[in-house]
Amino acid sequence: MMELQWGKKYRVSAFLLCLMGVLLSACANKSVSGQLSGKSKHWEVALAYQYQDESDGSEKVTVKYLGKDVLVVGNVLVKIKDSSNNTTNHQNVMLDEKGTAIIESVVQPNANPEKKNVQVELQWNGFKEVVSLK
């Protein structure tokens, strides 16, 4: 009889220990992800981001030229500015034959990794447009 009660105590303790481990591991993995997009007269821009924790993150920016003649665009300068005034410059971005370029980056998230009020400035052939992403 004593042996049976002792076994139950261990089972309950082991179950509670496993449950606490699962809860703590879920709290430790603070993943933030999202997507923003916007459009201007000549450009369509989408930003997808995912941050695993405070030191690891990735961003993928897709820019698409909406004009008719993609060949005359040439190299594009893409400047990305977030609400914390962090700016990332991507120079000499080349578009494919469909007028699209994909820029992937590994980034270190700031203290507030949620993206809000992102402005993307595109410069090409002496022209400049700003696309607001929401």
C-alpha positions as CSV (number, residue, x, y, z in Angstrom):
1,M,0.0,0.0,0.0
2,M,2.8,2.5,0.9
3,E,4.6,1.5,-2.3
4,L,1.6,2.4,-4.5
5,Q,1.2,5.9,-2.9
6,W,4.9,6.6,-3.3
7,G,4.7,5.8,-7.1
8,K,1.7,8.1,-7.5
9,K,3.7,11.0,-6.0
10,Y,6.5,10.4,-8.4
11,R,4.1,10.3,-11.4
12,V,2.4,13.5,-10.4
13,S,5.8,15.2,-9.8
14,A,7.1,14.0,-13.1
15,F,3.9,15.2,-14.9
16,L,4.1,18.7,-13.3
17,L,7.8,18.9,-14.1
18,C,7.2,18.1,-17.8
19,L,4.3,20.6,-17.9
20,M,6.4,23.4,-16.5
21,G,9.2,22.6,-19.0
22,V,6.7,22.9,-21.9
23,L,5.3,26.2,-20.6
24,L,8.8,27.6,-20.0
25,S,10.0,26.6,-23.5
26,A,7.0,28.2,-25.1
27,C,7.7,31.5,-23.2
28,A,11.4,31.5,-24.2
29,N,10.7,31.3,-27.9
30,K,9.4,34.8,-28.6
31,S,8.8,34.7,-32.4
32,V,7.4,37.8,-34.1
33,S,6.4,37.8,-37.8
34,G,4.4,39.8,-40.1
35,Q,3.9,41.2,-43.6
36,L,3.5,44.8,-44.9
37,S,2.9,46.0,-48.4
38,G,2.3,49.2,-50.3
39,K,2.1,50.7,-53.8
40,S,3.1,53.9,-55.6
41,K,2.8,55.0,-59.2
42,H,5.7,52.9,-60.4
43,W,6.4,50.4,-57.7
44,E,4.8,47.7,-55.5
45,V,6.7,46.6,-52.4
46,A,6.1,43.8,-49.9
47,L,8.1,43.2,-46.7
48,A,7.9,39.9,-44.8
49,Y,9.8,39.7,-41.5
50,Q,10.3,37.0,-38.9
51,Y,12.3,37.4,-35.6
52,Q,13.0,34.3,-33.6
53,D,14.4,36.1,-30.5
54,E,16.3,39.3,-29.7
55,S,19.4,38.3,-31.7
56,D,18.1,36.5,-34.8
57,G,15.8,37.6,-37.5
58,S,15.2,37.7,-41.2
59,E,13.5,40.1,-43.7
60,K,12.5,39.6,-47.3
61,V,11.6,42.6,-49.4
62,T,10.0,42.1,-52.8
63,V,10.0,45.1,-55.2
64,K,8.1,45.1,-58.5
65,Y,8.3,47.7,-61.2
66,L,4.8,48.5,-62.5
67,G,5.9,50.4,-65.6
68,K,5.9,49.0,-69.1
69,D,9.5,49.0,-70.0
70,V,11.5,47.1,-67.4
71,L,14.8,47.2,-69.4
72,V,15.2,51.0,-69.0
73,V,15.0,50.9,-65.2
74,G,18.6,49.7,-64.7
75,N,20.0,49.5,-61.1
76,V,17.7,50.5,-58.3
77,L,18.7,51.9,-54.9
78,V,16.3,50.6,-52.2
79,K,16.3,52.4,-48.8
80,I,14.1,51.0,-46.1
81,K,13.3,53.1,-43.0
82,D,11.3,51.9,-40.1
83,S,9.4,53.7,-37.3
84,S,12.6,53.6,-35.1
85,N,14.5,55.5,-37.9
86,N,16.6,52.4,-38.6
87,T,17.6,52.6,-42.3
88,T,18.9,49.8,-44.5
89,N,20.3,50.6,-48.0
90,H,20.4,48.1,-50.8
91,Q,22.4,49.5,-53.7
92,N,22.5,48.2,-57.3
93,V,19.4,46.1,-57.1
94,M,18.7,44.4,-60.4
95,L,15.2,43.6,-61.6
96,D,14.5,40.3,-63.4
97,E,12.7,40.3,-66.8
98,K,9.3,40.6,-65.1
99,G,10.4,43.7,-63.2
100,T,10.8,42.0,-59.8
101,A,13.7,41.8,-57.3
102,I,13.8,40.0,-54.0
103,I,16.1,41.2,-51.3
104,E,16.7,38.8,-48.3
105,S,18.5,39.9,-45.2
106,V,19.5,38.5,-41.9
107,V,18.9,41.2,-39.3
108,Q,19.3,41.9,-35.6
109,P,15.9,43.0,-34.3
110,N,15.6,46.1,-32.2
111,A,13.9,46.3,-28.9
112,N,10.5,46.7,-30.6
113,P,10.6,44.3,-33.5
114,E,7.1,44.8,-34.8
115,K,7.3,46.7,-38.0
116,K,5.1,49.9,-38.3
117,N,5.2,52.9,-40.5
118,V,7.9,51.5,-42.8
119,Q,8.9,53.8,-45.7
120,V,10.7,52.4,-48.8
121,E,12.5,54.8,-51.0
122,L,13.3,53.7,-54.5
123,Q,15.7,55.6,-56.8
124,W,16.3,54.7,-60.4
125,N,17.4,56.7,-63.5
126,G,17.2,60.0,-61.7
127,F,13.7,59.3,-60.4
128,K,12.6,58.8,-56.8
129,E,9.5,57.4,-55.2
130,V,8.5,56.6,-51.6
131,V,6.2,53.7,-50.9
132,S,4.5,53.5,-47.4
133,L,4.1,50.0,-46.2
134,K,1.1,49.0,-44.0
